[in-house]
Amino acid sequence: MRNPIDVVREMLEERERIAPGVGPRIERALDKSYWAALLPGERICHDDPAGPLSVGGADDQPLDTQMSTEGWAEIDACVAPGLLSRAKNVVEGVRDAGWPPIFAFVYDVVWHLHRATPVRRLLRRRLGDDYRQLPYTWVFRVAATPGAAGWEPHIDGSRGADVITVWVALTDATLDNGCVYVLPRSRVPTELARGFRDLETATRPQLIALLHGARALPVSAGSALLWDSDTIHWGSHAEGAHGPRIAVAALYVRRSAADESVLFEPEGASPPWLHRIGGCAQSILRYGRDEPALRADLGFAEALVQRVRALDAAAVMPYP
Ligand SMILES: O=C(O)CCC(=O)C(=O)O
């Protein structure tokens, strides 16, 4: 029988052969003091926002009507400017250090972006007071280069208005740098929107309805866009942009519609350490395939999820 130590050594050697440098990278990702030193001044698992979260107010009634009839809404410039510039520095700092931008979620400031008062009020009204945050998040960064684009047209899930995405712009999102487009609910037959994920072909009338219904959503930095999970949307192409378009998205669910084992309190303490690092890795596994630049990180993300799972199985979803 083979010595177990030899088996483990061989496994580690094999992993190093397939994906060189993954082992040390995992240790670094798990090391909170590494992240603290990377961006000194930005807090991790501290949870005092150190300043206001939001500015201005939004009239609730038109937002509710808009969500019900169109499946999306905009809350203009609602994130406090101080929070916004720190979060943008965090995204760029993490990226400059060679990490996928999603690791910006290591830092508290990025969790605070989605907590502007009008956003929380809208989520409570739409999803109920006991709504929860899903463990998947994303940082979108559309480079100012020809060919760069946001995500292709899609829906975020099959739970209709029981899951809402909140997308916060860290830069202005314009027609030139890849702003979001939606197909408002009133312009798309419901069955076409719900079945969009599995749609293989479209008739000419369907295609015309989809093309004709598209609405561009340019917004200023600090604005939040919200949409139901069955609203078709996408990030457009960057054309002649002067800088990257950056946005950060989080998803929220009605408590009774949640079947995830990992859920976060959206208005309480932001997630503990292993949950947040595990969430970054699982988000790469879930969404990284949609971004060619991240495909090389899939092996690393998978190994990181396994490592977090070994430390605390409850910190990550049981799959993949
Ligand atoms: O920002 C983008 O390019 C797309 C955003 C998106 O599709 C999403 O958050 O689901």
The ligand as a Gaussian input file, in Angstrom:
#p B3LYP/6-31G(d) Opt

LIG

0 1
 O      -22.207000      45.207000     -16.897000
 C      -22.417000      44.418000     -17.822000
 O      -21.757000      44.409000     -18.838000
 C      -23.524000      43.410000     -17.743000
 C      -24.192000      43.364000     -16.419000
 C      -24.994000      42.130000     -16.286000
 O      -25.328000      41.524000     -17.260000
 C      -25.427000      41.630000     -15.000000
 O      -25.078000      42.214000     -13.950000
 O      -26.139000      40.594000     -14.986000

